[in-house]
Amino acid sequence: RDGVDVGDVDAQAIAQAILHEVEDRELAGKAGVWDFGSAMEAAMVCDEGDEARHWLTRYVEGGADAFALASTARQLKEVWEVTPGSKWGDILAVLESHMMEAGGGHSIEVRDLPPHPEAMEQSSGGFEKTFGTVGGVSVRWWDLAHERLRSIARVEDEIGTGIGTAFLVKGSDLVPEWGDDLVAITNAHVTSSPPAMRGALEPTEALVNFTLLDDDPFEVTELLFQSSPLDLDVAVVRLAGVPEEAKPIPLAKVLPAVEAEPRLYVMGHPKGGDLKISIDDNILVDHDDIRVHYRAPTEPGSSGSPVFNRKWQLIALHHSGSDRTERLHGDGTYPANEGIALNAIKSAAQEHS
């Protein structure tokens, strides 16, 4: 286009080779975020719109941070000369939309969230446009955030003092015999029998308050499973009821790849106060089969909070944090919060039952 002689180059053949390579890496579990971005551009070279948008989805959902997204958006604008409304303009719009979600921020009060919109116009490629004054946040992303918030509660004592956080999942998602009723998950150091540590409540003393909804707090009727704070630090309980508006939070099938540096999100009641979302400095640091380390602002009262991936799927139960957390791999420490992988809790609960 610019008159530069690049010789006898078959761009489509190169692009197809890149696509095959990325597909092979993904099947082997070795593909990273830059692979997905490269595959997206390769599909664009081949004029494969559906495939380009498939890799776009993998790119933005695979942990691309604000730097990566901005670099790719700049590539499309300056090299491809993509403009809004032109061919591939919907891909550019999605990249710029997700730059807000991936760019970090701070812990925000739920009341500061943009209201759930009644209707939003979609772009030609089927992706949501940005909305509101915050800019660059997709409708579906906030919609899912609002849905999850309705299933998160404050664990209180009998006089309403906040002790920790709990959240709802479908019982059968953990143990098939528990059925499809919703059960609540929190830390054993929040409620357990006998109390696992000082300050923990007996389940019969605990009340679960869905503060965004108008229901009265619900009593705990049964302790289904617990594990020591020195082990999985979890308690799973049945409640006397659940709000009609609450839905079970879905479990992620796998943990995100550490190499992609995805962002995680924590929802809870820090200091026993209002429900908040941690969206600042929230990079996944490391994980093994049991523990997940991440950076996200949490405070006392966040114990028992759900930890989400970018799709608002549940990956871990938050339980502690320190500026000297022991590394999961190698020697030494680093500043990190720690959650217990939900799949580890699921396996332990099934073995117990």
PyMOL commands that set and color helices and strands:
alter all, ss='L'
color gray80, all
select helices_A, chain A and resi 11-27+33-45+49-61+66-78+89-102+110-112+139-149+171-174+176-178+203-205+258-260+270-272+342-352
alter helices_A, ss='H'
color red, helices_A
select strands_A, chain A and resi 107-109+152-156+162-170+182-186+207-209+218-227+234-239+265-268+276-278+284-287+291-294+306-308+314-326+333-341
alter strands_A, ss='S'
color yellow, strands_A
deselect
rebuild
show_as cartoon
